[in-house]
Amino acid sequence: MKKILLASHGHMASGIKSSMNILFGSSDNITAFDAYVDEKSIEKVIEDFYAEVKEDDQVILLSDLYGGSVNQMMFRYLNRPNTTLVTGVNLACVLEIAGTPNDLSKDEIKNIVNNAREMMMVVEDKEEDESEEEFF
């Protein structure tokens, strides 16, 4: 079974999980942790999370910011079996990782990350662009 721990600075993790619940219904395989909003320790949350992981479970750790304190703490757990860490996540990335019913290979996860990057773009008004082209 795929188990996901999504952690962020502030309320981003619970916000993404809330969005997923609206789009998918319940997302029971995702544990969300909002760091630095109370006294809970990221290390304790990760240890409690792993206490529920079975030997054959796939674990995907998701963090908000590469090099940030949350990501640094999660990095320490990469030596655990079947564990992958993805950082810089957005809603598109989490939706695709969580929405895939079976375990994911490293290549599939890398493909999902690339797809999520493509979802980031500057959106411009096409009519405005056409007017500028006609002007020149």
NUROMAR-839012 format. One record per residue (C-alpha): residue number from 1; residue in three letters; x, y, z. Coordinates in steps of 0.001 Angstrom, whole numbers. Layout:
<sites>
SITE  vopa  ronu       xx       yy       zz
SITE   NUM   ala        X        Y        Z
...
</sites>
This chain:
<sites>
SITE  vopa  ronu       xx       yy       zz
SITE     1   met        0        0        0
SITE     2   lys     1153     3523     -726
SITE     3   lys     1509     5780     2331
SITE     4   ile     2140     9483     1900
SITE     5   leu     3424    12028     4412
SITE     6   leu     2917    15594     3208
SITE     7   ala     4649    18217     5359
SITE     8   ser     5101    21953     4979
SITE     9   his     5974    25155     6751
SITE    10   gly     2648    26572     7912
SITE    11   his     -734    25319     6736
SITE    12   met      126    24373     3154
SITE    13   ala       66    20605     3825
SITE    14   ser    -3383    20598     5423
SITE    15   gly    -4594    22983     2703
SITE    16   ile    -3491    20594      -50
SITE    17   lys    -5097    17687     1793
SITE    18   ser    -8300    19704     2149
SITE    19   ser    -8292    20383    -1602
SITE    20   met    -7718    16688    -2275
SITE    21   asn   -10661    15757      -61
SITE    22   ile   -12871    18073    -2134
SITE    23   leu   -11596    16688    -5452
SITE    24   phe   -11187    12978    -4546
SITE    25   gly   -13245    12441    -1453
SITE    26   ser   -11369    11044     1508
SITE    27   ser    -7594    10819     1216
SITE    28   asp    -6877     8420     4058
SITE    29   asn    -3480     7345     2725
SITE    30   ile    -2153    10899     3184
SITE    31   thr     -910    12229     6482
SITE    32   ala     -583    16018     6438
SITE    33   phe     1644    17889     8854
SITE    34   asp     1754    21667     9217
SITE    35   ala     5112    22485    10791
SITE    36   tyr     5724    25416    13134
SITE    37   val     2055    26171    13780
SITE    38   asp     2118    24486    17192
SITE    39   glu     4512    22598    19442
SITE    40   lys     4457    19327    17446
SITE    41   ser     7870    18135    16323
SITE    42   ile     8390    17095    12698
SITE    43   glu    10676    14303    13910
SITE    44   lys     7955    12915    16215
SITE    45   val     5358    13137    13455
SITE    46   ile     7631    11230    11059
SITE    47   glu     8412     8575    13686
SITE    48   asp     4690     8144    14437
SITE    49   phe     3995     7932    10703
SITE    50   tyr     6625     5211    10218
SITE    51   ala     5233     3293    13212
SITE    52   glu     2154     2641    11036
SITE    53   val     4151     1634     7935
SITE    54   lys     4306    -2057     7079
SITE    55   glu     7359    -3718     5530
SITE    56   asp     5880    -3868     2018
SITE    57   asp     4324     -357     2039
SITE    58   gln     5616     2249     -387
SITE    59   val     6359     5494     1457
SITE    60   ile     6362     8802     -360
SITE    61   leu     7497    11802     1657
SITE    62   leu     6421    15151      217
SITE    63   ser     7787    18505     1340
SITE    64   asp     7196    22080      316
SITE    65   leu    10669    23551      -60
SITE    66   tyr    13984    21977    -1080
SITE    67   gly    16600    22653     1575
SITE    68   gly    14017    23887     4064
SITE    69   ser    13994    22553     7605
SITE    70   val    11029    20234     6927
SITE    71   asn    12775    18783     3864
SITE    72   gln    16039    18395     5777
SITE    73   met    14299    16380     8490
SITE    74   met    12556    14158     5919
SITE    75   phe    15866    13623     4103
SITE    76   arg    17114    11711     7153
SITE    77   tyr    14544     8983     6431
SITE    78   leu    15624     8210     2862
SITE    79   asn    17520     5170     4106
SITE    80   arg    14224     3525     5089
SITE    81   pro    12974      767     2762
SITE    82   asn    10656     1746      -94
SITE    83   thr    10958     5479      714
SITE    84   thr    11054     8318    -1807
SITE    85   leu    11260    12036    -1027
SITE    86   val     9785    14621    -3385
SITE    87   thr    10151    18308    -2634
SITE    88   gly     8703    21509    -4045
SITE    89   val     5322    19844    -4370
SITE    90   asn     2170    21498    -5662
SITE    91   leu    -1437    20328    -5797
SITE    92   ala    -1036    18798    -9274
SITE    93   cys     1896    16693    -8069
SITE    94   val      140    15451    -4942
SITE    95   leu    -3074    14704    -6853
SITE    96   glu    -1259    12521    -9339
SITE    97   ile      886    10715    -6743
SITE    98   ala    -2047    10049    -4433
SITE    99   gly    -4488     9355    -7262
SITE   100   thr    -2447     6543    -8758
SITE   101   pro    -3940     3420    -7169
SITE   102   asn     -821     1258    -7142
SITE   103   asp     2782     1708    -6115
SITE   104   leu     4916     3958    -8290
SITE   105   ser     8371     3311    -9686
SITE   106   lys    11075     5986    -9385
SITE   107   asp    10642     6716   -13107
SITE   108   glu     6877     7136   -12692
SITE   109   ile     7443     9533    -9791
SITE   110   lys     9957    11515   -11864
SITE   111   asn     7389    11700   -14673
SITE   112   ile     4752    12985   -12247
SITE   113   val     7174    15675   -11028
SITE   114   asn     7812    16735   -14642
SITE   115   asn     4059    16849   -15319
SITE   116   ala     3555    19011   -12219
SITE   117   arg     6267    21406   -13430
SITE   118   glu     4428    21783   -16730
SITE   119   met     1312    22830   -14801
SITE   120   met     3214    25921   -13637
SITE   121   met     3052    28721   -16180
SITE   122   val     2313    32368   -16663
SITE   123   val    -1207    32661   -18039
SITE   124   glu    -1705    35511   -20434
SITE   125   asp    -4746    36866   -22202
SITE   126   lys    -4570    35602   -25772
SITE   127   glu    -6475    38619   -27154
SITE   128   glu    -3963    40972   -25541
SITE   129   asp    -1097    39049   -27168
SITE   130   glu    -2751    39212   -30595
SITE   131   ser    -3299    42990   -30282
SITE   132   glu      364    43517   -29473
SITE   133   glu     1419    41463   -32499
SITE   134   glu     -818    43523   -34799
SITE   135   phe      617    46747   -33385
SITE   136   phe     4140    45873   -34494
</sites>
